[in-house]
Amino acid sequence: MRLSDLKNFFEEKISATDLSEIIQAEMNEYRRGSLENGRSMPVLLVDDIELFVHEISLTKLIMGWYKEELSSLEINYIVDSLLLSQNVSFINEDMRNLIETLTDPAVNGPLTKEKMLEILSHLKE
């Protein structure tokens, strides 16, 4: 995945379904890693641009999941990519903290409608 793919998704130049298709090949290894305790989960990201993440970005990710266009594992992968990149900046530390709650379900629990609605509610404050 390229950061420009994420930017295109955030700017609605591609759909969540398109983004899902773009990352499918790299999701195979990530998926295998998620099934085994202690196994690393590789993230393949091309830092081809600088990306700024704000409330709208996170809302689009959540809505993609809510509409079942992005799976929970795809959300985990995308969020891991954002957090690992040196070319991604967040509007504030609170935004980074909210995004971190969407990482590894073994650490943060599974993605649920309640959890996503809670994040959306927090974004509106």
Secondary structure, DSSP 8 states (H G I E B T S, - for coil): -BHHHHHHHHTTSS-HHHHHHHHHHHHHHHHHHHHSTT-------B--S-EEE-HHHHHHHHHHHHTTSS-HHHHHHHHHHHHH-TTEEESSHHHHHHHHTTS-HHHH----HHHHHHHHHHHH-
